Amino acid sequence: MARICQITGKRPSKGSIIHRKGQSKKSGGIGTHVTKVTKRKFRPNLQRIRVKLPDGGTKRMLVAVKAIKAGLVEKVV
């Protein structure tokens, strides 16, 4: 099952972790230097919830929390 929101289409995106070493110039050092760059993924916060459909039925879907908070879906209680 892919990590894609079935409402908004949000999916994992690529990025990197940047490691810096040294004391900043503001703190009295000679400045920070990049020592390593590692690849990483930013994954959307997906929840598997039961969603109320427009025709009155229900369905389990993977939905991003941002879509739930925005009111794009109606949860079944």
BELUR-V352223 format. One record per backbone hydrogen bond with DSSP energy under -0.5 kcal/mol. NH is the residue of the N-H (numbers start at 1). CO is the residue of the C=O. Records with the same first field share a line. If there is no record, write none. Layout:
NH=CO + CO
This chain:
4=2
5=10
6=62
9=5
13=42
15=40
17=38
18=16
19=17 + 36
21=33
27=24
28=25
29=24
31=23
33=21
35=19
36=19
38=17
40=15
42=13
43=41
46=44
47=63
49=47 + 61
51=49 + 59
52=74
53=51 + 57
56=53
59=51
61=49
63=47 + 61
65=45
67=64
68=64
69=65
70=66
71=67 + 68
72=67
73=67
75=73
76=50
